[in-house]
């Protein structure tokens, strides 16, 4: 009603002035379209366009206001004439596009796409109802094709637009819409009724009426001809009921078919049939649609065109059967009473390449209980299907009936076909013979028995190759011919010590010590040539107290032939040890940082260099130096190993990125890169152990050491995390004033001496009310700094408080009877108040349990004493 009122208002605005100008009633009963000028009609069209209303809507409103059907037809004709004048020259019809029926733009869509399940669908355990996706697809499908030649059996009705082309001696085109009364109006002819007749009958009727104007349309020799075509089509209403997803009444194009109605209604529901869809028209069934025939056979004879008022009824499904397994389209299929197992397999696209076809087992629902039916392949065409049948097509066995395998020291190992009476010798010949490293004394055949147990058959490879022995092979036999390297221990020689590439090397006959040193890259600078040891395994001695035999001799520094060494021939598993000379000394380096005049790295000159010597070489302390806070940081063995480990990981990771970038996109590069990284890591590790590091590695170790500072000068945060370094509390003033005394410590390689600036703060942390850092005040004691931090908390363990001084030393609180003696405070000190250990109180049940236990113990003691 709101839309109708809106239309009336717009129509009144559009025609108000025209009606008043002619003195007509506002209900438009007596308006004459012929008396309106083209300008007035165009004004009406412009206002209608601004209001957003279509011509069909305006015609409905005009009819509501009393305009007759003849005047409505004249109004439509006048509008078309004005549109022709403004868009085309005189006596020409509209552009061909104007004749096209409105067709929604569609994407290409394959209606059978959903019938080809992907691999993931086939692996799914839950089967889908076959063809259910066709009507529920989000893609546009089954839309009527409007721009087709005019169907000769198309029945016209109100709202259809017809195009009448008269050509020959006379040329004119009429474009008319059939009025609600079923007529078109042609000037000079009058109304022509066309409703409820087909195109062919309408053409004859129009020809008879137009022959009044165009005499050349009839006669023995007509010179004027008529062509009738369908323009824009009307809408019809179709009811879709029964077992559909969205039953109801749908407004469709008059060119729509039965499939179009089903698609708009969402297709059959879960219980709806796809094999018996009925179309009712005027109380009779005019068509029965089988969707499967359309999908499998392309038959669309029952997909007839719909008419206004048609009823589509989707009945419940007839019978359904499941088909899964090694089938091309596993799904749930609807079957008719006369269809067989062979029909079902054909609907599913047939067996796939792995299907076992000799027989199928049907899981069938009986009257009382389930039962199985095993059907042979020759009976597939005879076996009728029942509602609820479930068939699973099993794949063939994964075993082979004629496969054998040979592996080991063979030129072409792999699988081979087992032909009739193939023997072991024939198989070796097929695989192009043995490799040079084949072990000829023994081979094995692993045979699979019929009971699936394994049997081993041994053979002499040499006898088989000489033709003196042979074995007939069986299916799934595995022939193994080992290599001599598989059955014998790998012979190697090991060299370690002061050589460039220590490690294992393959044993070579007649190799001397000098030869082995040459293979290992030669001697290092600190290698000793005066005493080289060779350790040899003992195998033929009864003396169990000895583990090896040791030979000692000299070699030449330049590895030239030494008479003693050249006569000594190495044997498998010998271990060559190259010692270092006692006369080569490695540099020992320390670092001095902080408030000295020349901080940096220094080399220890002697084994007896002390703190005072190092500070003296560094130019002494600056004016801001605070010797009481100086600290000596000494690396532990654990720290050195961790530094080396982190440095190796950093270098290997860098090399990984370089290799991955270099070989990106190449096939089989992963294994190659992994091998390269393993070799590189081994090389770097050995270099570190020998003290031969690249400059890059030294820089990384140095940075790692620098980043791991013990703690900052005004804080002891991280103090408990020192696990790789140890801080040694020193008295630098005493060491400088009394060189060589007990305070003047002897330095070691890697020591770090840190001299801070004069410190002016004291930090209080732990169980105080307000932990903070306060200014150092000379003469203030322990409790004064605690008061500056708010005092002790309730959980403070006061008797265990201690002070850590700037030089790394610490002093604890001493408890003498009922008195406590707190340690003195110096600049840069840290006061630490630990926390009490909280003990959980016993609950009532625990107290009763303890009391009961004590009472029991007391009773036992009492009885024992009596």
VENLIN-V435696 format. One record per backbone hydrogen bond with DSSP energy under -1.0 kcal/mol. CO is the residue of the C=O (numbers start at 1). NH is the residue of the N-H. E is the energy in kcal/mol with one decimal. If there is no record, write none. Layout:
BEGIN
co: {CO CO}
nh: {NH NH}
e: {E E}
END
This chain:
BEGIN
co: {1 2 3 4 5 6 7 8 9 10 11 12 15 16 17 18 19 25 33 37 38 39 40 41 42 43 44 45 46 47 48 54 55 56 57 58 59 60 61 62 63 68 69 70 71 72 73 74 75 76 77 78 79 80 81 82 83 84 89 95 110 112 113 118 119 128 129 146 151 152 156 157 160 161 162 163 164 165 166 167 172 174 176 178 179 182 182 183 184 186 186 190 192 194 197 198 199 200 201 202 203 204 205 206 207 209 210 210 214 215 216 223 225 227 229 232 234 236 237 238 239 240 241 242 243 248 250 252 253 256 257 258 259 260 261 262 263 265 267 269 271 274 276 277 278 279 279 280 284 287 289 290 291 292 293 293 300 302 304 307 310 311 312 313 314 315 319 320 321 322 323 324 325 326 331 332 333 336 339 340 341 342 343 344 345 346 348 350 352 354 358 360 362 363 364 369 371 373 375 376 377 379 380 383 386 389 390 391 393 394 402 403 404 405 406 407 408 409 414 416 417 419 422 423 424 425 426 427 428 429 431 433 435 437 440 443 444 445 446 447 449 453 455 457 459 460 461 462 463 463 471 474 477 478 479 480 481 482 483 483 484 491 492 493 494 495 496 497 498 503 505 508 511 512 513 514 515 516 517 518 520 522 524 526 529 532 533 534 535 536 542 543 549 551 553 556 562 571 574 575 576 577 578 579 588 589 590 591 592 593 594 595 600 602 609 610 611 612 613 614 615 616 618 620 622 624 626 627 631 632 633 634 636 637 638 639 640 641 642 643 644 645 646 647 648 649 650 651 652 653 654 655 656 657 658 659 663 669 670 671 672 673 674 675 676 677 678 679 680 681 682 683 684 685 686 687 688 694 695 696 697 698 699 700 701 702 703 704 712 716 718 719 721 724 726 728 731 732 733 734 738 743 745 748 751 752 753 754 755 756 760 761 762 763 765 766 767 772 774 777 781 782 783 784 786 787 789 791 793 795 796 797 798 801 802 803 804 805 809 811 814 816 819 821 826 829 830 831 832 833 834 843 844 845 846 847 848 849 850 851 852 853 854 855 856 857 858 859 860 861 862}
nh: {5 6 7 8 9 10 11 12 13 14 15 16 19 20 21 22 24 28 36 41 42 43 44 45 46 47 48 49 50 51 53 58 59 60 61 62 63 64 65 67 66 72 73 74 75 76 77 78 79 80 81 82 83 84 85 86 87 88 92 98 113 115 116 122 123 332 132 148 154 200 196 160 178 231 176 229 174 227 172 225 166 164 162 159 182 194 195 179 192 189 190 186 184 197 156 202 203 204 205 206 207 208 209 210 211 212 213 214 217 218 224 169 167 165 163 161 254 252 309 250 312 248 314 244 269 240 238 236 256 306 261 262 263 264 265 267 266 246 245 272 317 291 315 289 313 286 287 311 281 279 277 294 295 296 297 299 303 304 258 310 239 280 241 278 243 273 335 388 333 391 331 393 327 352 323 130 321 339 385 344 345 346 347 348 350 349 329 328 355 396 377 375 373 390 371 366 364 362 360 379 380 383 342 341 389 322 363 324 326 356 418 476 416 479 414 481 410 435 406 404 419 422 473 427 428 429 430 431 433 432 412 411 438 484 462 459 480 457 478 455 452 449 447 445 443 464 465 466 468 469 424 477 405 446 407 444 409 439 486 487 488 507 573 505 576 503 578 499 524 495 493 511 570 516 517 518 519 520 522 521 501 500 527 581 555 553 577 551 575 549 544 546 536 534 532 559 566 574 494 535 496 533 498 528 604 750 602 753 600 755 596 622 592 590 747 614 615 616 617 618 620 619 598 597 625 758 629 630 754 728 752 726 640 641 642 643 644 645 646 647 648 649 650 651 652 653 654 655 656 657 658 659 660 661 662 663 666 673 674 675 676 677 678 679 680 681 682 683 684 685 686 687 688 689 690 692 691 698 699 700 701 702 703 704 705 706 707 708 715 719 721 722 723 636 634 632 735 736 737 738 741 745 611 751 591 633 593 631 595 626 776 828 774 831 833 768 793 764 762 780 785 786 787 788 791 790 770 769 796 836 798 800 801 813 832 811 830 808 805 803 821 819 816 814 829 763 804 765 802 767 797 847 848 849 850 851 852 853 854 855 856 857 858 859 860 861 862 863 864 865 866}
e: {-2.4 -2.1 -2.4 -2.3 -2.2 -2.3 -2.8 -2.5 -2.1 -2.3 -2.6 -1.7 -2.9 -2.2 -2.0 -1.2 -2.2 -1.6 -1.6 -2.0 -2.7 -2.3 -2.1 -2.4 -2.6 -2.2 -2.1 -2.3 -2.2 -1.8 -1.7 -2.0 -2.4 -1.8 -2.1 -2.7 -2.3 -2.0 -1.8 -2.6 -1.4 -2.1 -2.4 -2.3 -2.6 -2.2 -2.2 -2.8 -2.3 -2.2 -2.4 -2.5 -2.3 -2.2 -2.3 -2.0 -1.1 -2.8 -1.2 -1.4 -1.8 -1.2 -1.5 -2.2 -1.8 -2.5 -1.9 -2.1 -1.5 -1.2 -2.6 -2.1 -3.0 -4.0 -2.4 -2.2 -2.8 -2.4 -2.2 -3.6 -3.2 -3.5 -3.1 -2.4 -2.6 -3.3 -1.4 -3.1 -2.9 -2.3 -3.0 -1.4 -1.7 -1.0 -3.1 -2.3 -2.4 -1.7 -2.2 -2.6 -2.5 -2.2 -1.8 -3.0 -1.4 -1.2 -1.1 -3.3 -1.7 -1.3 -1.8 -2.2 -2.3 -2.8 -2.9 -2.9 -1.9 -2.8 -2.9 -3.1 -3.6 -2.4 -2.1 -1.9 -2.2 -2.9 -2.7 -3.2 -1.9 -3.1 -1.6 -2.0 -2.5 -2.0 -1.5 -2.6 -1.4 -2.0 -2.5 -1.4 -2.3 -2.8 -1.1 -3.3 -2.7 -2.6 -1.0 -2.5 -3.1 -2.6 -1.9 -1.3 -2.2 -3.2 -1.8 -1.6 -1.1 -1.8 -1.2 -2.1 -2.5 -3.5 -3.1 -2.3 -2.9 -2.8 -2.4 -3.0 -2.9 -2.7 -1.6 -2.8 -2.3 -1.6 -2.2 -3.0 -2.6 -1.3 -1.4 -1.8 -2.2 -2.1 -2.4 -1.7 -2.3 -1.4 -1.5 -2.3 -1.5 -2.6 -2.1 -3.3 -1.9 -1.8 -2.6 -1.1 -3.1 -3.5 -2.4 -1.4 -1.3 -1.8 -1.7 -2.1 -1.8 -2.8 -3.1 -2.3 -2.6 -2.7 -2.6 -3.8 -2.8 -3.2 -2.4 -2.2 -2.2 -2.0 -2.2 -2.1 -1.0 -1.6 -2.3 -2.0 -2.2 -2.0 -2.2 -2.0 -2.6 -1.5 -1.5 -2.3 -1.5 -3.0 -2.2 -1.9 -3.2 -2.4 -2.0 -2.5 -1.8 -3.2 -3.2 -2.4 -2.4 -2.0 -2.4 -1.9 -2.2 -1.1 -2.1 -1.6 -2.5 -3.0 -2.6 -2.4 -3.3 -2.8 -1.3 -1.3 -1.4 -2.2 -3.2 -2.7 -3.1 -2.4 -2.2 -1.9 -2.0 -2.2 -3.0 -1.1 -3.1 -2.0 -2.4 -1.9 -2.0 -1.6 -2.3 -1.3 -2.6 -2.0 -1.6 -3.1 -2.0 -1.7 -2.9 -2.5 -2.5 -2.6 -1.1 -1.1 -2.8 -2.5 -2.2 -1.3 -3.5 -1.7 -2.4 -3.1 -2.3 -1.8 -2.0 -3.3 -3.1 -3.2 -2.7 -2.8 -2.5 -2.1 -2.0 -1.5 -2.6 -3.1 -2.7 -2.0 -2.5 -2.1 -2.1 -1.5 -2.6 -1.5 -2.2 -2.1 -1.3 -1.3 -1.6 -1.4 -2.6 -3.3 -2.2 -2.5 -1.8 -2.1 -2.2 -2.6 -2.3 -2.3 -2.6 -2.3 -2.5 -2.2 -2.1 -2.2 -2.6 -2.3 -1.9 -2.3 -2.3 -2.0 -1.8 -2.4 -2.8 -2.0 -2.0 -2.5 -1.7 -2.5 -2.4 -2.1 -2.2 -2.4 -2.1 -2.3 -2.2 -2.7 -1.9 -2.1 -2.5 -2.4 -2.1 -2.1 -2.1 -2.1 -1.8 -2.3 -1.1 -2.4 -2.1 -1.9 -2.5 -2.5 -2.4 -2.5 -2.3 -2.2 -2.4 -1.1 -1.1 -2.1 -1.4 -1.1 -1.0 -1.7 -2.8 -1.6 -2.2 -2.5 -2.3 -2.3 -1.9 -1.4 -1.3 -1.8 -2.3 -3.0 -2.8 -2.2 -3.0 -2.0 -2.7 -2.6 -3.0 -3.4 -1.9 -2.0 -1.9 -3.0 -3.0 -2.1 -1.4 -1.7 -2.6 -1.7 -2.6 -1.9 -2.7 -2.2 -1.5 -3.1 -1.0 -1.5 -1.8 -2.2 -2.7 -2.3 -2.5 -2.0 -3.0 -3.0 -3.3 -2.9 -2.8 -2.5 -1.8 -2.2 -2.7 -2.6 -2.1 -2.5 -2.4 -2.4 -2.5 -2.2 -2.6 -2.6 -2.5 -2.1 -2.5 -2.4 -2.2 -2.4 -2.5 -2.1 -2.2 -2.5 -2.2 -2.1 -2.4 -2.2 -1.3}
END
